[in-house]
């Protein structure tokens, strides 16, 4: 079973789109996204995550200090987030 199958099983793909709309991501930004394709979701994330982080400084801090990242991952994530 892959992650897309898990996401579909949990109804996460449609919930993700609804959540993004509530976060003020325009539907037209998601028109081309195939929420059943990991490649499509990754390309979409590359486009949309910088905008979401710029608009939500609190989210930046929550991600940077999350406990589920290893020390090395945290260093890499902090470097990327700080560059946005």
N, C-alpha and C positions, 0 to 999 in steps of 0.2 A: 504494500500500500504506500502511495506517495503522499506528499503534503497536500496536493490539490484534492485528492480523494478524501482526505481527512477534513479539509476545509468545506468541501461540498457536504459531507456527512453531517457536519455541525452547522450547516446553513450559514457558514461564515462568509462565503463569497458574496451573497446578496447583502448580508449584514455589513460587510466592509464598504460596499458602495453607499449604503444608507448612512453609515457613520461619516464617510467622507463628505457627503452632501451637507450633513449637519455641521461639519467643520468648515463650511463655506468653500468647498472645492466645487467649481462649476461643473454641471453635468457634461457640458461640451468638452471639458478636459478628459472625461472618462469615456467618451463616445467610441474611441478606437481600442479601448482596453478589453481584452478577453480575460475575464476573471477566472476562467478555467485553465489558463495557461500560465505556468510559472514564468516563462520568458517574457510574456506580455506584462505580467505584474511587476517583474523586476525593472523593465523599461519604464513603466509608469512610475514606480517608486523613485527612480533616478530623476525624473522630471518634477515630481510633486513634493517629495520630502524636503528639499531645500526651502521651498515656499512655506510649507507648514512650520518648519523650525524657525524661519525668520519671523513668522507671525505669532509664535508662541515660545517666548524665552523660557518659560517654566518647563516646557516639554524638553528643551535642550538639557536643562539641569537634571531632570528626572532620568533621562537616558544616560547622561554622563555618570550618574552616581547609582545606577541600578546595581543590585547585588547579583544578578544573574550573569554578569560578564566577568570573565577572568581578568586578571591584572593586565595582561598583554592586550586583550581585546578592548579593555577600558581605555588604555593609552591610545590605541588606534582610533577608537570611536571619538574620544575627546579631541584628537587632532583634526579629524574630519569635521566634526560639529563646529569647532572653533573657527574653521576656515570658511564656514557658510556665512 
